[in-house]
Amino acid sequence: MAKLHTSEIRLKVGLDENRVPETLTWSAEDGGIDNEEAKAMMLSVWDSKNQESLKIDLWTKDMPVDEMKVFFHQTLVSMSDSFMKATQDEKMTATMKDFCEYFAEKLELNK
């Protein structure tokens, strides 16, 4: 039997005295990432037993609002791509992409 390979992704959150995130770093040895700084993160996992998604959304207190808007837009676009890969549902993917364009237009991200 082949040896099972495992991969670990580590997240570190530095908190201030009020437990508000000040720093976020992440490491993924298999990806060559070691303590890279981030200003925001979104993590979702599927709980099959309870049929619900569980999530962690964090951002540092110095994350600029304009960057947060771009982060959300890019995340929505990425979710659309992932939805297509996972479901092959072209019609809904197109609808999601339309919303992403609308989102970017309303926030004036296409300057």
Stockholm file with secondary structure:
# STOCKHOLM 1.0

chainA/1-111         MAKLHTSEIRLKVGLDENRVPETLTWSAEDGGIDNEEAKAMMLSVWDSKNQESLKIDLWTKDMPVDEMKVFFHQTLVSMSDSFMKATQDEKMTATMKDFCEYFAEKLELNK
#=GR chainA/1-111 SS CCCCCCCCEEEEEEECTTSCEEEEEEEEGGGTEEEEEESEEEEEEEETTTTEEEEEEEECTTCCHHHHHHHHHHHHHHHHHHHHHHHCCHHHHHHHHHHHHHHHHHTTCCC
#=GC SS_cons         CCCCCCCCEEEEEEECTTSCEEEEEEEEGGGTEEEEEESEEEEEEEETTTTEEEEEEEECTTCCHHHHHHHHHHHHHHHHHHHHHHHCCHHHHHHHHHHHHHHHHHTTCCC
//
